[in-house]
Amino acid sequence: MALNKKGSRRINVDGIGYLWRIRRKPSYTQGLCWTPMTYAVEAAGDQPGTVLIVTSGQAHPSNWVGVETQPIRPAHVAAGVREARDQGWDPTRVGSPFQLDRSAGFVAQSRDQAE
């Protein structure tokens, strides 16, 4: 699985180039704030590799219920890349996406909270 280059941003973490991207539109469960926002990271370059999927602890900024959220900043992405590498993510190895859950503290919205 390769990351869509359109709309992705570049970041250097410890001297290695990566591309990262947040999905423009929230998924159904993200739109209702039932699940947190995710973003994808991959090594920059032409070589295929494993994509990192980071589950943040924040609601998607385009959620449909008006929950305020903080932006994902490059510092958050760099911290996620470092944590994933410490847990064994190798962006140069081909394989299934590597999942990193950083959603501790995320509180899903219930139907009553949204109204």
Buried (B, 14 or more C-beta within 10 A) or exposed (E): EEBEEEEBEEBEBEEBEBBBBBBEEBEEEBBBBBBBBBBBBBBBEEEBBBBBBBBBBBBBBBBEBEBEBEEBEEEBBBBBBEBBBEEEBEBEEEEEEBBBEBBEEBEEBEEEEBE
